[in-house]
Amino acid sequence: MADDGWYEDGEMDREAARARRVAWIGMSVVTGLFGVVVLTVAAVALVVVLALGYAMAVMD
């Protein structure tokens, strides 16, 4: 690539490494949040099932 004065020696490599780091951190945060949502939904579903089971047992 022609030297157009935008990047010093090695600056493009540092920018690419920074972009990879930011992308990795972003994907990690999104994955973590997705995991929290899944676990929360599972916990709520478990509470509902247990409450319904208890209500049915008490009604007998």
PDB file of N, CA, C, O and CB in Angstrom:
ATOM      1  N   MET A   1       0.844  -1.168   0.000  1.00  0.00           N
ATOM      2  CA  MET A   1       0.000   0.000   0.000  1.00  0.00           C
ATOM      3  C   MET A   1       0.889   1.231   0.000  1.00  0.00           C
ATOM      4  O   MET A   1       1.932   1.250   0.654  1.00  0.00           O
ATOM      5  CB  MET A   1      -0.960  -0.002   1.210  1.00  0.00           C
ATOM      6  N   ALA A   2       0.492   2.225  -0.709  1.00  0.00           N
ATOM      7  CA  ALA A   2       1.297   3.446  -0.794  1.00  0.00           C
ATOM      8  C   ALA A   2       1.267   4.178   0.539  1.00  0.00           C
ATOM      9  O   ALA A   2       0.269   4.158   1.259  1.00  0.00           O
ATOM     10  CB  ALA A   2       0.785   4.368  -1.928  1.00  0.00           C
ATOM     11  N   ASP A   3       2.366   4.814   0.845  1.00  0.00           N
ATOM     12  CA  ASP A   3       2.443   5.577   2.084  1.00  0.00           C
ATOM     13  C   ASP A   3       1.687   6.885   1.886  1.00  0.00           C
ATOM     14  O   ASP A   3       2.161   7.783   1.190  1.00  0.00           O
ATOM     15  CB  ASP A   3       3.928   5.840   2.501  1.00  0.00           C
ATOM     16  N   ASP A   4       0.512   6.990   2.498  1.00  0.00           N
ATOM     17  CA  ASP A   4      -0.288   8.196   2.327  1.00  0.00           C
ATOM     18  C   ASP A   4      -0.235   9.103   3.552  1.00  0.00           C
ATOM     19  O   ASP A   4      -0.953  10.100   3.623  1.00  0.00           O
ATOM     20  CB  ASP A   4      -1.722   7.825   2.027  1.00  0.00           C
ATOM     21  N   GLY A   5       0.605   8.761   4.500  1.00  0.00           N
ATOM     22  CA  GLY A   5       0.779   9.613   5.657  1.00  0.00           C
ATOM     23  C   GLY A   5      -0.215   9.397   6.778  1.00  0.00           C
ATOM     24  O   GLY A   5      -0.144  10.075   7.804  1.00  0.00           O
ATOM     25  N   TRP A   6      -1.144   8.463   6.605  1.00  0.00           N
ATOM     26  CA  TRP A   6      -2.139   8.241   7.646  1.00  0.00           C
ATOM     27  C   TRP A   6      -1.614   7.388   8.783  1.00  0.00           C
ATOM     28  O   TRP A   6      -1.996   7.599   9.934  1.00  0.00           O
ATOM     29  CB  TRP A   6      -3.358   7.598   7.060  1.00  0.00           C
ATOM     30  N   TYR A   7      -0.761   6.443   8.495  1.00  0.00           N
ATOM     31  CA  TYR A   7      -0.284   5.522   9.520  1.00  0.00           C
ATOM     32  C   TYR A   7       1.229   5.572   9.619  1.00  0.00           C
ATOM     33  O   TYR A   7       1.940   5.566   8.614  1.00  0.00           O
ATOM     34  CB  TYR A   7      -0.748   4.095   9.224  1.00  0.00           C
ATOM     35  N   GLU A   8       1.701   5.621  10.852  1.00  0.00           N
ATOM     36  CA  GLU A   8       3.134   5.493  11.115  1.00  0.00           C
ATOM     37  C   GLU A   8       3.485   4.012  11.041  1.00  0.00           C
ATOM     38  O   GLU A   8       2.601   3.169  10.888  1.00  0.00           O
ATOM     39  CB  GLU A   8       3.525   6.104  12.515  1.00  0.00           C
ATOM     40  N   ASP A   9       4.765   3.696  11.148  1.00  0.00           N
ATOM     41  CA  ASP A   9       5.188   2.292  11.136  1.00  0.00           C
ATOM     42  C   ASP A   9       4.571   1.559  12.320  1.00  0.00           C
ATOM     43  O   ASP A   9       4.729   1.983  13.465  1.00  0.00           O
ATOM     44  CB  ASP A   9       6.735   2.178  11.175  1.00  0.00           C
ATOM     45  N   GLY A  10       3.880   0.476  12.053  1.00  0.00           N
ATOM     46  CA  GLY A  10       3.303  -0.359  13.099  1.00  0.00           C
ATOM     47  C   GLY A  10       1.990   0.140  13.663  1.00  0.00           C
ATOM     48  O   GLY A  10       1.350  -0.570  14.439  1.00  0.00           O
ATOM     49  N   GLU A  11       1.574   1.327  13.299  1.00  0.00           N
ATOM     50  CA  GLU A  11       0.329   1.857  13.858  1.00  0.00           C
ATOM     51  C   GLU A  11      -0.881   1.062  13.373  1.00  0.00           C
ATOM     52  O   GLU A  11      -1.840   0.866  14.119  1.00  0.00           O
ATOM     53  CB  GLU A  11       0.167   3.334  13.487  1.00  0.00           C
ATOM     54  N   MET A  12      -0.834   0.609  12.131  1.00  0.00           N
ATOM     55  CA  MET A  12      -1.941  -0.172  11.593  1.00  0.00           C
ATOM     56  C   MET A  12      -2.069  -1.498  12.345  1.00  0.00           C
ATOM     57  O   MET A  12      -3.177  -1.969  12.602  1.00  0.00           O
ATOM     58  CB  MET A  12      -1.743  -0.425  10.084  1.00  0.00           C
ATOM     59  N   ASP A  13      -0.923  -2.096  12.695  1.00  0.00           N
ATOM     60  CA  ASP A  13      -0.954  -3.345  13.459  1.00  0.00           C
ATOM     61  C   ASP A  13      -1.552  -3.116  14.845  1.00  0.00           C
ATOM     62  O   ASP A  13      -2.333  -3.934  15.330  1.00  0.00           O
ATOM     63  CB  ASP A  13       0.462  -3.937  13.584  1.00  0.00           C
ATOM     64  N   ARG A  14      -1.191  -2.017  15.472  1.00  0.00           N
ATOM     65  CA  ARG A  14      -1.746  -1.712  16.798  1.00  0.00           C
ATOM     66  C   ARG A  14      -3.244  -1.465  16.716  1.00  0.00           C
ATOM     67  O   ARG A  14      -3.996  -1.903  17.586  1.00  0.00           O
ATOM     68  CB  ARG A  14      -1.046  -0.488  17.410  1.00  0.00           C
ATOM     69  N   GLU A  15      -3.679  -0.769  15.679  1.00  0.00           N
ATOM     70  CA  GLU A  15      -5.112  -0.520  15.506  1.00  0.00           C
ATOM     71  C   GLU A  15      -5.869  -1.831  15.286  1.00  0.00           C
ATOM     72  O   GLU A  15      -6.954  -2.021  15.834  1.00  0.00           O
ATOM     73  CB  GLU A  15      -5.352   0.438  14.323  1.00  0.00           C
ATOM     74  N   ALA A  16      -5.300  -2.730  14.489  1.00  0.00           N
ATOM     75  CA  ALA A  16      -5.949  -4.023  14.241  1.00  0.00           C
ATOM     76  C   ALA A  16      -6.015  -4.841  15.522  1.00  0.00           C
ATOM     77  O   ALA A  16      -7.030  -5.483  15.795  1.00  0.00           O
ATOM     78  CB  ALA A  16      -5.199  -4.810  13.147  1.00  0.00           C
ATOM     79  N   ALA A  17      -4.947  -4.825  16.311  1.00  0.00           N
ATOM     80  CA  ALA A  17      -4.943  -5.565  17.575  1.00  0.00           C
ATOM     81  C   ALA A  17      -5.978  -4.981  18.531  1.00  0.00           C
ATOM     82  O   ALA A  17      -6.666  -5.721  19.234  1.00  0.00           O
ATOM     83  CB  ALA A  17      -3.539  -5.535  18.222  1.00  0.00           C
ATOM     84  N   ARG A  18      -6.087  -3.669  18.554  1.00  0.00           N
ATOM     85  CA  ARG A  18      -7.078  -3.023  19.421  1.00  0.00           C
ATOM     86  C   ARG A  18      -8.494  -3.386  18.968  1.00  0.00           C
ATOM     87  O   ARG A  18      -9.361  -3.655  19.800  1.00  0.00           O
ATOM     88  CB  ARG A  18      -6.887  -1.484  19.416  1.00  0.00           C
ATOM     89  N   ALA A  19      -8.727  -3.393  17.674  1.00  0.00           N
ATOM     90  CA  ALA A  19     -10.050  -3.749  17.154  1.00  0.00           C
ATOM     91  C   ALA A  19     -10.405  -5.187  17.516  1.00  0.00           C
ATOM     92  O   ALA A  19     -11.553  -5.478  17.852  1.00  0.00           O
ATOM     93  CB  ALA A  19     -10.099  -3.560  15.628  1.00  0.00           C
ATOM     94  N   ARG A  20      -9.421  -6.091  17.449  1.00  0.00           N
ATOM     95  CA  ARG A  20      -9.680  -7.481  17.838  1.00  0.00           C
ATOM     96  C   ARG A  20     -10.014  -7.577  19.321  1.00  0.00           C
ATOM     97  O   ARG A  20     -10.917  -8.318  19.709  1.00  0.00           O
ATOM     98  CB  ARG A  20      -8.467  -8.367  17.512  1.00  0.00           C
ATOM     99  N   ARG A  21      -9.286  -6.829  20.154  1.00  0.00           N
ATOM    100  CA  ARG A  21      -9.553  -6.841  21.595  1.00  0.00           C
ATOM    101  C   ARG A  21     -10.948  -6.320  21.897  1.00  0.00           C
ATOM    102  O   ARG A  21     -11.681  -6.918  22.684  1.00  0.00           O
ATOM    103  CB  ARG A  21      -8.511  -6.004  22.342  1.00  0.00           C
ATOM    104  N   VAL A  22     -11.315  -5.215  21.277  1.00  0.00           N
ATOM    105  CA  VAL A  22     -12.637  -4.627  21.507  1.00  0.00           C
ATOM    106  C   VAL A  22     -13.728  -5.588  21.052  1.00  0.00           C
ATOM    107  O   VAL A  22     -14.736  -5.746  21.740  1.00  0.00           O
ATOM    108  CB  VAL A  22     -12.771  -3.277  20.769  1.00  0.00           C
ATOM    109  N   ALA A  23     -13.541  -6.226  19.911  1.00  0.00           N
ATOM    110  CA  ALA A  23     -14.535  -7.187  19.417  1.00  0.00           C
ATOM    111  C   ALA A  23     -14.652  -8.373  20.362  1.00  0.00           C
ATOM    112  O   ALA A  23     -15.756  -8.850  20.623  1.00  0.00           O
ATOM    113  CB  ALA A  23     -14.165  -7.672  18.005  1.00  0.00           C
ATOM    114  N   TRP A  24     -13.519  -8.855  20.879  1.00  0.00           N
ATOM    115  CA  TRP A  24     -13.544 -10.005  21.794  1.00  0.00           C
ATOM    116  C   TRP A  24     -14.267  -9.636  23.080  1.00  0.00           C
ATOM    117  O   TRP A  24     -15.078 -10.412  23.585  1.00  0.00           O
ATOM    118  CB  TRP A  24     -12.108 -10.492  22.107  1.00  0.00           C
ATOM    119  N   ILE A  25     -13.975  -8.451  23.612  1.00  0.00           N
ATOM    120  CA  ILE A  25     -14.642  -8.007  24.840  1.00  0.00           C
ATOM    121  C   ILE A  25     -16.137  -7.842  24.593  1.00  0.00           C
ATOM    122  O   ILE A  25     -16.950  -8.229  25.431  1.00  0.00           O
ATOM    123  CB  ILE A  25     -14.029  -6.678  25.349  1.00  0.00           C
ATOM    124  N   GLY A  26     -16.501  -7.275  23.459  1.00  0.00           N
ATOM    125  CA  GLY A  26     -17.913  -7.099  23.137  1.00  0.00           C
ATOM    126  C   GLY A  26     -18.654  -8.417  23.035  1.00  0.00           C
ATOM    127  O   GLY A  26     -19.764  -8.555  23.548  1.00  0.00           O
ATOM    128  N   MET A  27     -18.040  -9.385  22.372  1.00  0.00           N
ATOM    129  CA  MET A  27     -18.677 -10.707  22.259  1.00  0.00           C
ATOM    130  C   MET A  27     -18.785 -11.373  23.624  1.00  0.00           C
ATOM    131  O   MET A  27     -19.773 -12.053  23.901  1.00  0.00           O
ATOM    132  CB  MET A  27     -17.885 -11.610  21.293  1.00  0.00           C
ATOM    133  N   SER A  28     -17.787 -11.188  24.477  1.00  0.00           N
ATOM    134  CA  SER A  28     -17.827 -11.771  25.812  1.00  0.00           C
ATOM    135  C   SER A  28     -18.959 -11.170  26.642  1.00  0.00           C
ATOM    136  O   SER A  28     -19.660 -11.888  27.355  1.00  0.00           O
ATOM    137  CB  SER A  28     -16.487 -11.566  26.521  1.00  0.00           C
ATOM    138  N   VAL A  29     -19.135  -9.867  26.547  1.00  0.00           N
ATOM    139  CA  VAL A  29     -20.208  -9.201  27.290  1.00  0.00           C
ATOM    140  C   VAL A  29     -21.569  -9.682  26.803  1.00  0.00           C
ATOM    141  O   VAL A  29     -22.445  -9.986  27.612  1.00  0.00           O
ATOM    142  CB  VAL A  29     -20.100  -7.668  27.147  1.00  0.00           C
ATOM    143  N   VAL A  30     -21.753  -9.753  25.494  1.00  0.00           N
ATOM    144  CA  VAL A  30     -23.036 -10.204  24.941  1.00  0.00           C
ATOM    145  C   VAL A  30     -23.318 -11.647  25.341  1.00  0.00           C
ATOM    146  O   VAL A  30     -24.448 -11.986  25.691  1.00  0.00           O
ATOM    147  CB  VAL A  30     -23.043 -10.071  23.405  1.00  0.00           C
ATOM    148  N   THR A  31     -22.293 -12.497  25.291  1.00  0.00           N
ATOM    149  CA  THR A  31     -22.470 -13.894  25.681  1.00  0.00           C
ATOM    150  C   THR A  31     -22.826 -14.002  27.159  1.00  0.00           C
ATOM    151  O   THR A  31     -23.694 -14.788  27.536  1.00  0.00           O
ATOM    152  CB  THR A  31     -21.201 -14.701  25.382  1.00  0.00           C
ATOM    153  N   GLY A  32     -22.161 -13.220  27.986  1.00  0.00           N
ATOM    154  CA  GLY A  32     -22.462 -13.224  29.422  1.00  0.00           C
ATOM    155  C   GLY A  32     -23.880 -12.769  29.705  1.00  0.00           C
ATOM    156  O   GLY A  32     -24.578 -13.378  30.515  1.00  0.00           O
ATOM    157  N   LEU A  33     -24.311 -11.706  29.045  1.00  0.00           N
ATOM    158  CA  LEU A  33     -25.680 -11.224  29.244  1.00  0.00           C
ATOM    159  C   LEU A  33     -26.702 -12.251  28.778  1.00  0.00           C
ATOM    160  O   LEU A  33     -27.733 -12.444  29.423  1.00  0.00           O
ATOM    161  CB  LEU A  33     -25.894  -9.905  28.501  1.00  0.00           C
ATOM    162  N   PHE A  34     -26.418 -12.908  27.664  1.00  0.00           N
ATOM    163  CA  PHE A  34     -27.320 -13.954  27.180  1.00  0.00           C
ATOM    164  C   PHE A  34     -27.422 -15.083  28.207  1.00  0.00           C
ATOM    165  O   PHE A  34     -28.510 -15.598  28.462  1.00  0.00           O
ATOM    166  CB  PHE A  34     -26.834 -14.505  25.819  1.00  0.00           C
ATOM    167  N   GLY A  35     -26.290 -15.464  28.791  1.00  0.00           N
ATOM    168  CA  GLY A  35     -26.294 -16.503  29.819  1.00  0.00           C
ATOM    169  C   GLY A  35     -27.113 -16.103  31.034  1.00  0.00           C
ATOM    170  O   GLY A  35     -27.844 -16.922  31.591  1.00  0.00           O
ATOM    171  N   VAL A  36     -26.993 -14.849  31.446  1.00  0.00           N
ATOM    172  CA  VAL A  36     -27.772 -14.360  32.589  1.00  0.00           C
ATOM    173  C   VAL A  36     -29.261 -14.421  32.280  1.00  0.00           C
ATOM    174  O   VAL A  36     -30.053 -14.821  33.134  1.00  0.00           O
ATOM    175  CB  VAL A  36     -27.362 -12.916  32.953  1.00  0.00           C
ATOM    176  N   VAL A  37     -29.648 -14.033  31.079  1.00  0.00           N
ATOM    177  CA  VAL A  37     -31.066 -14.073  30.695  1.00  0.00           C
ATOM    178  C   VAL A  37     -31.575 -15.510  30.693  1.00  0.00           C
ATOM    179  O   VAL A  37     -32.666 -15.782  31.195  1.00  0.00           O
ATOM    180  CB  VAL A  37     -31.275 -13.431  29.303  1.00  0.00           C
ATOM    181  N   VAL A  38     -30.800 -16.426  30.136  1.00  0.00           N
ATOM    182  CA  VAL A  38     -31.218 -17.833  30.085  1.00  0.00           C
ATOM    183  C   VAL A  38     -31.383 -18.391  31.495  1.00  0.00           C
ATOM    184  O   VAL A  38     -32.374 -19.063  31.782  1.00  0.00           O
ATOM    185  CB  VAL A  38     -30.194 -18.679  29.292  1.00  0.00           C
ATOM    186  N   LEU A  39     -30.423 -18.120  32.374  1.00  0.00           N
ATOM    187  CA  LEU A  39     -30.517 -18.622  33.746  1.00  0.00           C
ATOM    188  C   LEU A  39     -31.690 -17.995  34.496  1.00  0.00           C
ATOM    189  O   LEU A  39     -32.339 -18.667  35.297  1.00  0.00           O
ATOM    190  CB  LEU A  39     -29.216 -18.349  34.498  1.00  0.00           C
ATOM    191  N   THR A  40     -31.966 -16.730  34.249  1.00  0.00           N
ATOM    192  CA  THR A  40     -33.099 -16.070  34.900  1.00  0.00           C
ATOM    193  C   THR A  40     -34.418 -16.680  34.447  1.00  0.00           C
ATOM    194  O   THR A  40     -35.300 -16.937  35.267  1.00  0.00           O
ATOM    195  CB  THR A  40     -33.086 -14.566  34.604  1.00  0.00           C
ATOM    196  N   VAL A  41     -34.555 -16.909  33.162  1.00  0.00           N
ATOM    197  CA  VAL A  41     -35.784 -17.532  32.649  1.00  0.00           C
ATOM    198  C   VAL A  41     -35.945 -18.937  33.222  1.00  0.00           C
ATOM    199  O   VAL A  41     -37.052 -19.330  33.592  1.00  0.00           O
ATOM    200  CB  VAL A  41     -35.768 -17.585  31.101  1.00  0.00           C
ATOM    201  N   ALA A  42     -34.857 -19.694  33.298  1.00  0.00           N
ATOM    202  CA  ALA A  42     -34.931 -21.045  33.863  1.00  0.00           C
ATOM    203  C   ALA A  42     -35.332 -20.996  35.336  1.00  0.00           C
ATOM    204  O   ALA A  42     -36.126 -21.824  35.781  1.00  0.00           O
ATOM    205  CB  ALA A  42     -33.581 -21.771  33.705  1.00  0.00           C
ATOM    206  N   ALA A  43     -34.799 -20.046  36.095  1.00  0.00           N
ATOM    207  CA  ALA A  43     -35.140 -19.928  37.514  1.00  0.00           C
ATOM    208  C   ALA A  43     -36.608 -19.553  37.693  1.00  0.00           C
ATOM    209  O   ALA A  43     -37.285 -20.104  38.560  1.00  0.00           O
ATOM    210  CB  ALA A  43     -34.243 -18.886  38.197  1.00  0.00           C
ATOM    211  N   VAL A  44     -37.099 -18.629  36.889  1.00  0.00           N
ATOM    212  CA  VAL A  44     -38.509 -18.231  36.978  1.00  0.00           C
ATOM    213  C   VAL A  44     -39.406 -19.406  36.612  1.00  0.00           C
ATOM    214  O   VAL A  44     -40.415 -19.641  37.277  1.00  0.00           O
ATOM    215  CB  VAL A  44     -38.800 -17.023  36.052  1.00  0.00           C
ATOM    216  N   ALA A  45     -39.057 -20.142  35.572  1.00  0.00           N
ATOM    217  CA  ALA A  45     -39.852 -21.311  35.178  1.00  0.00           C
ATOM    218  C   ALA A  45     -39.866 -22.351  36.294  1.00  0.00           C
ATOM    219  O   ALA A  45     -40.904 -22.957  36.560  1.00  0.00           O
ATOM    220  CB  ALA A  45     -39.297 -21.932  33.879  1.00  0.00           C
ATOM    221  N   LEU A  46     -38.732 -22.561  36.945  1.00  0.00           N
ATOM    222  CA  LEU A  46     -38.669 -23.522  38.048  1.00  0.00           C
ATOM    223  C   LEU A  46     -39.558 -23.084  39.205  1.00  0.00           C
ATOM    224  O   LEU A  46     -40.267 -23.905  39.786  1.00  0.00           O
ATOM    225  CB  LEU A  46     -37.224 -23.690  38.531  1.00  0.00           C
ATOM    226  N   VAL A  47     -39.526 -21.806  39.542  1.00  0.00           N
ATOM    227  CA  VAL A  47     -40.370 -21.295  40.626  1.00  0.00           C
ATOM    228  C   VAL A  47     -41.842 -21.476  40.278  1.00  0.00           C
ATOM    229  O   VAL A  47     -42.630 -21.871  41.137  1.00  0.00           O
ATOM    230  CB  VAL A  47     -40.064 -19.804  40.904  1.00  0.00           C
ATOM    231  N   VAL A  48     -42.224 -21.199  39.050  1.00  0.00           N
ATOM    232  CA  VAL A  48     -43.625 -21.350  38.640  1.00  0.00           C
ATOM    233  C   VAL A  48     -44.049 -22.809  38.724  1.00  0.00           C
ATOM    234  O   VAL A  48     -45.131 -23.110  39.228  1.00  0.00           O
ATOM    235  CB  VAL A  48     -43.836 -20.817  37.208  1.00  0.00           C
ATOM    236  N   VAL A  49     -43.216 -23.711  38.240  1.00  0.00           N
ATOM    237  CA  VAL A  49     -43.553 -25.143  38.284  1.00  0.00           C
ATOM    238  C   VAL A  49     -43.676 -25.620  39.724  1.00  0.00           C
ATOM    239  O   VAL A  49     -44.609 -26.350  40.059  1.00  0.00           O
ATOM    240  CB  VAL A  49     -42.489 -25.978  37.539  1.00  0.00           C
ATOM    241  N   LEU A  50     -42.746 -25.215  40.573  1.00  0.00           N
ATOM    242  CA  LEU A  50     -42.818 -25.622  41.981  1.00  0.00           C
ATOM    243  C   LEU A  50     -44.046 -25.034  42.672  1.00  0.00           C
ATOM    244  O   LEU A  50     -44.681 -25.713  43.478  1.00  0.00           O
ATOM    245  CB  LEU A  50     -41.549 -25.194  42.723  1.00  0.00           C
ATOM    246  N   ALA A  51     -44.388 -23.786  42.370  1.00  0.00           N
ATOM    247  CA  ALA A  51     -45.568 -23.170  42.971  1.00  0.00           C
ATOM    248  C   ALA A  51     -46.839 -23.884  42.522  1.00  0.00           C
ATOM    249  O   ALA A  51     -47.735 -24.125  43.330  1.00  0.00           O
ATOM    250  CB  ALA A  51     -45.641 -21.680  42.608  1.00  0.00           C
ATOM    251  N   LEU A  52     -46.918 -24.221  41.246  1.00  0.00           N
ATOM    252  CA  LEU A  52     -48.098 -24.948  40.766  1.00  0.00           C
ATOM    253  C   LEU A  52     -48.173 -26.341  41.385  1.00  0.00           C
ATOM    254  O   LEU A  52     -49.252 -26.808  41.749  1.00  0.00           O
ATOM    255  CB  LEU A  52     -48.076 -25.055  39.231  1.00  0.00           C
ATOM    256  N   GLY A  53     -47.035 -26.994  41.501  1.00  0.00           N
ATOM    257  CA  GLY A  53     -47.014 -28.315  42.138  1.00  0.00           C
ATOM    258  C   GLY A  53     -47.444 -28.246  43.588  1.00  0.00           C
ATOM    259  O   GLY A  53     -48.189 -29.106  44.059  1.00  0.00           O
ATOM    260  N   TYR A  54     -46.982 -27.234  44.298  1.00  0.00           N
ATOM    261  CA  TYR A  54     -47.374 -27.061  45.700  1.00  0.00           C
ATOM    262  C   TYR A  54     -48.868 -26.764  45.806  1.00  0.00           C
ATOM    263  O   TYR A  54     -49.552 -27.302  46.676  1.00  0.00           O
ATOM    264  CB  TYR A  54     -46.556 -25.927  46.357  1.00  0.00           C
ATOM    265  N   ALA A  55     -49.370 -25.907  44.919  1.00  0.00           N
ATOM    266  CA  ALA A  55     -50.793 -25.564  44.948  1.00  0.00           C
ATOM    267  C   ALA A  55     -51.652 -26.790  44.671  1.00  0.00           C
ATOM    268  O   ALA A  55     -52.695 -26.971  45.300  1.00  0.00           O
ATOM    269  CB  ALA A  55     -51.102 -24.463  43.926  1.00  0.00           C
ATOM    270  N   MET A  56     -51.226 -27.626  43.743  1.00  0.00           N
ATOM    271  CA  MET A  56     -51.997 -28.836  43.447  1.00  0.00           C
ATOM    272  C   MET A  56     -51.936 -29.816  44.608  1.00  0.00           C
ATOM    273  O   MET A  56     -52.919 -30.504  44.884  1.00  0.00           O
ATOM    274  CB  MET A  56     -51.480 -29.505  42.169  1.00  0.00           C
ATOM    275  N   ALA A  57     -50.798 -29.892  45.294  1.00  0.00           N
ATOM    276  CA  ALA A  57     -50.669 -30.811  46.427  1.00  0.00           C
ATOM    277  C   ALA A  57     -51.520 -30.346  47.601  1.00  0.00           C
ATOM    278  O   ALA A  57     -52.091 -31.171  48.314  1.00  0.00           O
ATOM    279  CB  ALA A  57     -49.200 -30.934  46.856  1.00  0.00           C
ATOM    280  N   VAL A  58     -51.610 -29.056  47.808  1.00  0.00           N
ATOM    281  CA  VAL A  58     -52.385 -28.515  48.926  1.00  0.00           C
ATOM    282  C   VAL A  58     -53.877 -28.681  48.669  1.00  0.00           C
ATOM    283  O   VAL A  58     -54.645 -28.863  49.613  1.00  0.00           O
ATOM    284  CB  VAL A  58     -52.045 -27.029  49.155  1.00  0.00           C
ATOM    285  N   MET A  59     -54.299 -28.622  47.413  1.00  0.00           N
ATOM    286  CA  MET A  59     -55.720 -28.711  47.086  1.00  0.00           C
ATOM    287  C   MET A  59     -56.292 -30.104  47.331  1.00  0.00           C
ATOM    288  O   MET A  59     -57.505 -30.255  47.475  1.00  0.00           O
ATOM    289  CB  MET A  59     -55.940 -28.320  45.642  1.00  0.00           C
ATOM    290  N   ASP A  60     -55.445 -31.111  47.378  1.00  0.00           N
ATOM    291  CA  ASP A  60     -55.966 -32.483  47.561  1.00  0.00           C
ATOM    292  C   ASP A  60     -56.480 -32.734  48.936  1.00  0.00           C
ATOM    293  O   ASP A  60     -56.943 -33.836  49.230  1.00  0.00           O
ATOM    294  CB  ASP A  60     -54.911 -33.489  47.256  1.00  0.00           C
TER     295      ASP A  60
END
